[in-house]
Amino acid sequence: MYNSLIQKRQLENEARVARGEAPIPLEDIKKSVKAPQLQTKNGMMEIFLDCCDTSAYADYAAEVTGENVAKLFLSEAFADNSSKDRSASIPR
């Protein structure tokens, strides 16, 4: 993220110099992008725990969804087989 911001700022500065305007300093980006602090309330530990929670929820949702899709396919297969069996047993 930091590198992409630097590249955008450099491209913007090149365009400004081409127009004859003064370039914008890169220190603004360095001040705005800071690494999370370990002592803060929303530091690295909170981010890590949130990531683990999100991963666990995603794994659970994928497992439940997979089971439900399998049940759907099974019920469709049973419905197709039972409708074929009924039509074959009807006397004409």
A tleap script that builds the chain and sets N, CA, C and O, in Angstrom:
source leaprc.protein.ff14SB
mol = sequence {
  NMET TYR ASN SER LEU ILE GLN LYS ARG GLN
  LEU GLU ASN GLU ALA ARG VAL ALA ARG GLY
  GLU ALA PRO ILE PRO LEU GLU ASP ILE LYS
  LYS SER VAL LYS ALA PRO GLN LEU GLN THR
  LYS ASN GLY MET MET GLU ILE PHE LEU ASP
  CYS CYS ASP THR SER ALA TYR ALA ASP TYR
  ALA ALA GLU VAL THR GLY GLU ASN VAL ALA
  LYS LEU PHE LEU SER GLU ALA PHE ALA ASP
  ASN SER SER LYS ASP ARG SER ALA SER ILE
  PRO CARG
}
set mol.1.N position { 0.824 -1.178 0.000 }
set mol.1.CA position { 0.000 0.000 0.000 }
set mol.1.C position { 0.874 1.249 0.000 }
set mol.1.O position { 0.614 2.204 -0.732 }
set mol.2.N position { 1.899 1.228 0.819 }
set mol.2.CA position { 2.789 2.379 0.914 }
set mol.2.C position { 3.461 2.654 -0.426 }
set mol.2.O position { 3.546 3.802 -0.861 }
set mol.3.N position { 3.941 1.587 -1.082 }
set mol.3.CA position { 4.620 1.763 -2.366 }
set mol.3.C position { 3.679 2.300 -3.431 }
set mol.3.O position { 4.081 3.127 -4.249 }
set mol.4.N position { 2.432 1.841 -3.433 }
set mol.4.CA position { 1.481 2.333 -4.432 }
set mol.4.C position { 1.173 3.808 -4.203 }
set mol.4.O position { 1.010 4.561 -5.164 }
set mol.5.N position { 1.091 4.232 -2.938 }
set mol.5.CA position { 0.867 5.649 -2.658 }
set mol.5.C position { 2.051 6.495 -3.114 }
set mol.5.O position { 1.872 7.587 -3.654 }
set mol.6.N position { 3.253 5.988 -2.896 }
set mol.6.CA position { 4.457 6.705 -3.337 }
set mol.6.C position { 4.471 6.827 -4.861 }
set mol.6.O position { 4.769 7.895 -5.396 }
set mol.7.N position { 4.149 5.737 -5.558 }
set mol.7.CA position { 4.133 5.772 -7.024 }
set mol.7.C position { 3.091 6.750 -7.543 }
set mol.7.O position { 3.355 7.493 -8.488 }
set mol.8.N position { 1.906 6.757 -6.932 }
set mol.8.CA position { 0.870 7.703 -7.354 }
set mol.8.C position { 1.325 9.138 -7.135 }
set mol.8.O position { 1.115 10.002 -7.986 }
set mol.9.N position { 1.954 9.387 -5.983 }
set mol.9.CA position { 2.426 10.738 -5.687 }
set mol.9.C position { 3.521 11.155 -6.666 }
set mol.9.O position { 3.560 12.310 -7.088 }
set mol.10.N position { 4.419 10.220 -7.035 }
set mol.10.CA position { 5.470 10.545 -7.995 }
set mol.10.C position { 4.878 10.870 -9.359 }
set mol.10.O position { 5.316 11.813 -10.017 }
set mol.11.N position { 3.880 10.091 -9.790 }
set mol.11.CA position { 3.225 10.384 -11.067 }
set mol.11.C position { 2.516 11.732 -11.017 }
set mol.11.O position { 2.551 12.498 -11.980 }
set mol.12.N position { 1.878 12.011 -9.897 }
set mol.12.CA position { 1.203 13.296 -9.738 }
set mol.12.C position { 2.212 14.442 -9.759 }
set mol.12.O position { 1.959 15.487 -10.359 }
set mol.13.N position { 3.356 14.242 -9.101 }
set mol.13.CA position { 4.393 15.273 -9.094 }
set mol.13.C position { 4.968 15.496 -10.487 }
set mol.13.O position { 5.242 16.636 -10.864 }
set mol.14.N position { 5.155 14.426 -11.258 }
set mol.14.CA position { 5.642 14.582 -12.631 }
set mol.14.C position { 4.651 15.387 -13.465 }
set mol.14.O position { 5.050 16.240 -14.259 }
set mol.15.N position { 3.367 15.115 -13.285 }
set mol.15.CA position { 2.347 15.869 -14.019 }
set mol.15.C position { 2.333 17.328 -13.579 }
set mol.15.O position { 2.165 18.223 -14.407 }
set mol.16.N position { 2.507 17.574 -12.287 }
set mol.16.CA position { 2.527 18.953 -11.788 }
set mol.16.C position { 3.739 19.710 -12.325 }
set mol.16.O position { 3.626 20.879 -12.694 }
set mol.17.N position { 4.896 19.052 -12.370 }
set mol.17.CA position { 6.103 19.694 -12.902 }
set mol.17.C position { 5.914 19.992 -14.386 }
set mol.17.O position { 6.338 21.046 -14.862 }
set mol.18.N position { 5.286 19.080 -15.120 }
set mol.18.CA position { 5.040 19.306 -16.545 }
set mol.18.C position { 4.109 20.500 -16.756 }
set mol.18.O position { 4.231 21.202 -17.760 }
set mol.19.N position { 3.182 20.741 -15.827 }
set mol.19.CA position { 2.277 21.888 -15.928 }
set mol.19.C position { 2.914 23.158 -15.389 }
set mol.19.O position { 2.341 24.239 -15.521 }
set mol.20.N position { 4.093 23.043 -14.782 }
set mol.20.CA position { 4.782 24.201 -14.241 }
set mol.20.C position { 4.429 24.491 -12.790 }
set mol.20.O position { 4.733 25.575 -12.291 }
set mol.21.N position { 3.802 23.556 -12.109 }
set mol.21.CA position { 3.435 23.735 -10.707 }
set mol.21.C position { 4.494 23.101 -9.809 }
set mol.21.O position { 5.308 22.295 -10.259 }
set mol.22.N position { 4.467 23.477 -8.546 }
set mol.22.CA position { 5.427 22.926 -7.584 }
set mol.22.C position { 4.998 21.511 -7.180 }
set mol.22.O position { 3.807 21.258 -6.998 }
set mol.23.N position { 5.960 20.583 -7.039 }
set mol.23.CA position { 5.604 19.215 -6.627 }
set mol.23.C position { 5.175 19.167 -5.160 }
set mol.23.O position { 5.559 20.016 -4.355 }
set mol.24.N position { 4.386 18.173 -4.840 }
set mol.24.CA position { 3.917 17.962 -3.470 }
set mol.24.C position { 4.939 17.076 -2.757 }
set mol.24.O position { 5.386 16.083 -3.330 }
set mol.25.N position { 5.320 17.411 -1.520 }
set mol.25.CA position { 6.329 16.597 -0.820 }
set mol.25.C position { 5.809 15.203 -0.472 }
set mol.25.O position { 4.609 14.999 -0.286 }
set mol.26.N position { 6.746 14.240 -0.387 }
set mol.26.CA position { 6.401 12.855 -0.073 }
set mol.26.C position { 6.259 12.609 1.426 }
set mol.26.O position { 5.790 11.546 1.832 }
set mol.27.N position { 6.659 13.580 2.259 }
set mol.27.CA position { 6.584 13.388 3.707 }
set mol.27.C position { 5.144 13.240 4.192 }
set mol.27.O position { 4.904 12.613 5.224 }
set mol.28.N position { 4.184 13.808 3.461 }
set mol.28.CA position { 2.777 13.683 3.863 }
set mol.28.C position { 2.352 12.220 3.905 }
set mol.28.O position { 1.626 11.803 4.808 }
set mol.29.N position { 2.806 11.449 2.930 }
set mol.29.CA position { 2.450 10.029 2.885 }
set mol.29.C position { 3.111 9.292 4.044 }
set mol.29.O position { 2.492 8.439 4.679 }
set mol.30.N position { 4.359 9.621 4.313 }
set mol.30.CA position { 5.066 8.957 5.410 }
set mol.30.C position { 4.391 9.233 6.748 }
set mol.30.O position { 4.370 8.365 7.621 }
set mol.31.N position { 3.839 10.434 6.918 }
set mol.31.CA position { 3.157 10.772 8.164 }
set mol.31.C position { 1.795 10.091 8.261 }
set mol.31.O position { 1.375 9.697 9.349 }
set mol.32.N position { 1.104 9.950 7.132 }
set mol.32.CA position { -0.254 9.402 7.167 }
set mol.32.C position { -0.280 7.878 7.283 }
set mol.32.O position { -1.231 7.323 7.833 }
set mol.33.N position { 0.742 7.195 6.776 }
set mol.33.CA position { 0.779 5.732 6.822 }
set mol.33.C position { 1.709 5.312 7.956 }
set mol.33.O position { 2.930 5.444 7.869 }
set mol.34.N position { 1.095 4.801 9.022 }
set mol.34.CA position { 1.881 4.362 10.173 }
set mol.34.C position { 1.533 2.916 10.491 }
set mol.34.O position { 0.397 2.486 10.292 }
set mol.35.N position { 2.494 2.181 10.978 }
set mol.35.CA position { 2.257 0.795 11.398 }
set mol.35.C position { 1.477 0.801 12.709 }
set mol.35.O position { 1.691 1.679 13.544 }
set mol.36.N position { 0.581 -0.157 12.905 }
set mol.36.CA position { -0.169 -0.223 14.166 }
set mol.36.C position { 0.766 -0.444 15.350 }
set mol.36.O position { 1.763 -1.159 15.245 }
set mol.37.N position { 0.435 0.168 16.457 }
set mol.37.CA position { 1.242 0.045 17.660 }
set mol.37.C position { 0.730 -1.113 18.511 }
set mol.37.O position { -0.475 -1.355 18.576 }
set mol.38.N position { 1.638 -1.820 19.156 }
set mol.38.CA position { 1.250 -2.960 19.983 }
set mol.38.C position { 0.532 -2.534 21.260 }
set mol.38.O position { -0.296 -3.285 21.774 }
set mol.39.N position { 0.830 -1.354 21.777 }
set mol.39.CA position { 0.240 -0.930 23.035 }
set mol.39.C position { -1.146 -0.309 22.859 }
set mol.39.O position { -1.874 -0.172 23.842 }
set mol.40.N position { -1.522 0.060 21.676 }
set mol.40.CA position { -2.812 0.704 21.481 }
set mol.40.C position { -3.936 -0.309 21.581 }
set mol.40.O position { -3.720 -1.514 21.459 }
set mol.41.N position { -5.144 0.200 21.805 }
set mol.41.CA position { -6.300 -0.682 21.959 }
set mol.41.C position { -6.534 -1.489 20.692 }
set mol.41.O position { -6.805 -2.688 20.768 }
set mol.42.N position { -6.438 -0.869 19.555 }
set mol.42.CA position { -6.648 -1.563 18.282 }
set mol.42.C position { -5.304 -1.852 17.621 }
set mol.42.O position { -5.106 -1.546 16.445 }
set mol.43.N position { -4.403 -2.431 18.364 }
set mol.43.CA position { -3.073 -2.730 17.849 }
set mol.43.C position { -3.031 -4.038 17.090 }
set mol.43.O position { -4.056 -4.536 16.624 }
set mol.44.N position { -1.851 -4.584 16.972 }
set mol.44.CA position { -1.627 -5.797 16.190 }
set mol.44.C position { -2.383 -6.997 16.755 }
set mol.44.O position { -2.870 -7.826 15.987 }
set mol.45.N position { -2.491 -7.107 18.070 }
set mol.45.CA position { -3.174 -8.251 18.666 }
set mol.45.C position { -4.655 -8.248 18.302 }
set mol.45.O position { -5.212 -9.292 17.963 }
set mol.46.N position { -5.294 -7.087 18.370 }
set mol.46.CA position { -6.710 -6.988 18.002 }
set mol.46.C position { -6.908 -7.326 16.529 }
set mol.46.O position { -7.860 -8.018 16.170 }
set mol.47.N position { -6.020 -6.846 15.688 }
set mol.47.CA position { -6.118 -7.129 14.255 }
set mol.47.C position { -5.967 -8.626 14.009 }
set mol.47.O position { -6.714 -9.209 13.223 }
set mol.48.N position { -5.007 -9.238 14.677 }
set mol.48.CA position { -4.788 -10.676 14.528 }
set mol.48.C position { -6.004 -11.473 14.991 }
set mol.48.O position { -6.426 -12.409 14.313 }
set mol.49.N position { -6.567 -11.110 16.138 }
set mol.49.CA position { -7.737 -11.819 16.659 }
set mol.49.C position { -8.950 -11.632 15.748 }
set mol.49.O position { -9.708 -12.575 15.524 }
set mol.50.N position { -9.135 -10.427 15.226 }
set mol.50.CA position { -10.237 -10.192 14.289 }
set mol.50.C position { -10.065 -11.028 13.030 }
set mol.50.O position { -11.034 -11.565 12.493 }
set mol.51.N position { -8.831 -11.135 12.567 }
set mol.51.CA position { -8.543 -11.946 11.378 }
set mol.51.C position { -8.860 -13.417 11.640 }
set mol.51.O position { -9.444 -14.090 10.790 }
set mol.52.N position { -8.478 -13.909 12.806 }
set mol.52.CA position { -8.764 -15.309 13.153 }
set mol.52.C position { -10.265 -15.551 13.267 }
set mol.52.O position { -10.763 -16.582 12.815 }
set mol.53.N position { -10.993 -14.601 13.872 }
set mol.53.CA position { -12.450 -14.734 13.978 }
set mol.53.C position { -13.090 -14.772 12.600 }
set mol.53.O position { -13.958 -15.603 12.334 }
set mol.54.N position { -12.663 -13.876 11.729 }
set mol.54.CA position { -13.218 -13.823 10.380 }
set mol.54.C position { -12.926 -15.103 9.623 }
set mol.54.O position { -13.786 -15.616 8.907 }
set mol.55.N position { -11.729 -15.616 9.776 }
set mol.55.CA position { -11.365 -16.869 9.118 }
set mol.55.C position { -12.213 -18.026 9.633 }
set mol.55.O position { -12.648 -18.871 8.850 }
set mol.56.N position { -12.450 -18.071 10.936 }
set mol.56.CA position { -13.275 -19.138 11.509 }
set mol.56.C position { -14.712 -19.048 11.005 }
set mol.56.O position { -15.316 -20.068 10.676 }
set mol.57.N position { -15.263 -17.839 10.942 }
set mol.57.CA position { -16.623 -17.668 10.426 }
set mol.57.C position { -16.709 -18.072 8.962 }
set mol.57.O position { -17.682 -18.700 8.547 }
set mol.58.N position { -15.701 -17.716 8.181 }
set mol.58.CA position { -15.699 -18.072 6.760 }
set mol.58.C position { -15.607 -19.582 6.579 }
set mol.58.O position { -16.294 -20.147 5.728 }
set mol.59.N position { -14.766 -20.237 7.370 }
set mol.59.CA position { -14.661 -21.701 7.287 }
set mol.59.C position { -15.979 -22.369 7.655 }
set mol.59.O position { -16.404 -23.320 7.000 }
set mol.60.N position { -16.627 -21.868 8.708 }
set mol.60.CA position { -17.911 -22.432 9.131 }
set mol.60.C position { -18.966 -22.229 8.044 }
set mol.60.O position { -19.719 -23.150 7.726 }
set mol.61.N position { -19.019 -21.021 7.475 }
set mol.61.CA position { -20.003 -20.745 6.422 }
set mol.61.C position { -19.763 -21.627 5.209 }
set mol.61.O position { -20.719 -22.108 4.600 }
set mol.62.N position { -18.510 -21.848 4.848 }
set mol.62.CA position { -18.201 -22.708 3.703 }
set mol.62.C position { -18.614 -24.149 3.980 }
set mol.62.O position { -19.125 -24.831 3.091 }
set mol.63.N position { -18.397 -24.615 5.201 }
set mol.63.CA position { -18.769 -25.990 5.551 }
set mol.63.C position { -20.285 -26.171 5.524 }
set mol.63.O position { -20.787 -27.139 4.952 }
set mol.64.N position { -21.009 -25.247 6.136 }
set mol.64.CA position { -22.470 -25.346 6.178 }
set mol.64.C position { -23.056 -25.219 4.780 }
set mol.64.O position { -23.981 -25.948 4.420 }
set mol.65.N position { -22.521 -24.301 3.999 }
set mol.65.CA position { -23.013 -24.118 2.634 }
set mol.65.C position { -22.761 -25.363 1.805 }
set mol.65.O position { -23.625 -25.780 1.033 }
set mol.66.N position { -21.586 -25.961 1.955 }
set mol.66.CA position { -21.276 -27.186 1.217 }
set mol.66.C position { -22.219 -28.317 1.577 }
set mol.66.O position { -22.662 -29.064 0.705 }
set mol.67.N position { -22.530 -28.448 2.870 }
set mol.67.CA position { -23.468 -29.490 3.293 }
set mol.67.C position { -24.851 -29.242 2.712 }
set mol.67.O position { -25.513 -30.175 2.258 }
set mol.68.N position { -25.290 -27.982 2.725 }
set mol.68.CA position { -26.623 -27.668 2.207 }
set mol.68.C position { -26.703 -27.872 0.700 }
set mol.68.O position { -27.734 -28.312 0.191 }
set mol.69.N position { -25.639 -27.562 -0.012 }
set mol.69.CA position { -25.630 -27.788 -1.461 }
set mol.69.C position { -25.682 -29.285 -1.749 }
set mol.69.O position { -26.375 -29.719 -2.668 }
set mol.70.N position { -24.951 -30.070 -0.966 }
set mol.70.CA position { -24.990 -31.525 -1.152 }
set mol.70.C position { -26.397 -32.058 -0.886 }
set mol.70.O position { -26.883 -32.914 -1.626 }
set mol.71.N position { -27.059 -31.560 0.165 }
set mol.71.CA position { -28.430 -31.980 0.454 }
set mol.71.C position { -29.369 -31.584 -0.682 }
set mol.71.O position { -30.276 -32.340 -1.030 }
set mol.72.N position { -29.155 -30.412 -1.256 }
set mol.72.CA position { -29.991 -29.958 -2.367 }
set mol.72.C position { -29.845 -30.886 -3.566 }
set mol.72.O position { -30.842 -31.282 -4.170 }
set mol.73.N position { -28.617 -31.231 -3.912 }
set mol.73.CA position { -28.400 -32.132 -5.047 }
set mol.73.C position { -29.001 -33.510 -4.776 }
set mol.73.O position { -29.588 -34.118 -5.672 }
set mol.74.N position { -28.857 -34.004 -3.550 }
set mol.74.CA position { -29.449 -35.300 -3.208 }
set mol.74.C position { -30.968 -35.255 -3.309 }
set mol.74.O position { -31.584 -36.177 -3.846 }
set mol.75.N position { -31.573 -34.190 -2.798 }
set mol.75.CA position { -33.037 -34.102 -2.860 }
set mol.75.C position { -33.518 -33.977 -4.295 }
set mol.75.O position { -34.559 -34.534 -4.646 }
set mol.76.N position { -32.776 -33.253 -5.137 }
set mol.76.CA position { -33.138 -33.167 -6.552 }
set mol.76.C position { -33.017 -34.531 -7.221 }
set mol.76.O position { -33.863 -34.902 -8.035 }
set mol.77.N position { -31.978 -35.270 -6.885 }
set mol.77.CA position { -31.795 -36.598 -7.478 }
set mol.77.C position { -32.918 -37.537 -7.045 }
set mol.77.O position { -33.444 -38.288 -7.866 }
set mol.78.N position { -33.288 -37.502 -5.767 }
set mol.78.CA position { -34.399 -38.337 -5.296 }
set mol.78.C position { -35.713 -37.931 -5.950 }
set mol.78.O position { -36.528 -38.785 -6.297 }
set mol.79.N position { -35.916 -36.637 -6.116 }
set mol.79.CA position { -37.151 -36.158 -6.741 }
set mol.79.C position { -37.219 -36.617 -8.194 }
set mol.79.O position { -38.282 -37.026 -8.661 }
set mol.80.N position { -36.110 -36.554 -8.908 }
set mol.80.CA position { -36.081 -37.001 -10.303 }
set mol.80.C position { -36.322 -38.502 -10.392 }
set mol.80.O position { -37.082 -38.953 -11.249 }
set mol.81.N position { -35.689 -39.279 -9.524 }
set mol.81.CA position { -35.857 -40.737 -9.542 }
set mol.81.C position { -37.279 -41.142 -9.176 }
set mol.81.O position { -37.843 -42.049 -9.789 }
set mol.82.N position { -37.855 -40.487 -8.195 }
set mol.82.CA position { -39.208 -40.866 -7.774 }
set mol.82.C position { -40.233 -40.491 -8.835 }
set mol.82.O position { -41.215 -41.212 -9.015 }
set mol.83.N position { -40.034 -39.390 -9.537 }
set mol.83.CA position { -40.983 -39.019 -10.594 }
set mol.83.C position { -40.866 -39.980 -11.770 }
set mol.83.O position { -41.867 -40.270 -12.425 }
set mol.84.N position { -39.678 -40.475 -12.049 }
set mol.84.CA position { -39.503 -41.446 -13.133 }
set mol.84.C position { -40.155 -42.775 -12.761 }
set mol.84.O position { -40.772 -43.428 -13.603 }
set mol.85.N position { -40.014 -43.173 -11.493 }
set mol.85.CA position { -40.596 -44.435 -11.044 }
set mol.85.C position { -42.119 -44.394 -11.108 }
set mol.85.O position { -42.739 -45.379 -11.510 }
set mol.86.N position { -42.726 -43.294 -10.728 }
set mol.86.CA position { -44.183 -43.187 -10.751 }
set mol.86.C position { -44.726 -43.238 -12.172 }
set mol.86.O position { -45.737 -43.888 -12.436 }
set mol.87.N position { -44.051 -42.554 -13.080 }
set mol.87.CA position { -44.557 -42.525 -14.455 }
set mol.87.C position { -44.429 -43.900 -15.110 }
set mol.87.O position { -45.223 -44.248 -15.984 }
set mol.88.N position { -43.444 -44.673 -14.695 }
set mol.88.CA position { -43.262 -46.004 -15.278 }
set mol.88.C position { -44.281 -46.995 -14.732 }
set mol.88.O position { -44.616 -47.965 -15.411 }
set mol.89.N position { -44.783 -46.772 -13.513 }
set mol.89.CA position { -45.696 -47.739 -12.912 }
set mol.89.C position { -47.166 -47.457 -13.230 }
set mol.89.O position { -48.033 -48.255 -12.872 }
set mol.90.N position { -47.455 -46.360 -13.882 }
set mol.90.CA position { -48.851 -46.042 -14.218 }
set mol.90.C position { -49.269 -46.889 -15.421 }
set mol.90.O position { -48.621 -46.836 -16.466 }
set mol.91.N position { -50.360 -47.681 -15.283 }
set mol.91.CA position { -50.807 -48.497 -16.432 }
set mol.91.C position { -51.471 -47.624 -17.492 }
set mol.91.O position { -52.146 -46.644 -17.179 }
set mol.92.N position { -51.266 -47.997 -18.735 }
set mol.92.CA position { -51.864 -47.229 -19.837 }
set mol.92.C position { -52.790 -48.069 -20.636 }
set mol.92.O position { -53.382 -47.588 -21.602 }
savepdb mol mol.pdb
quit
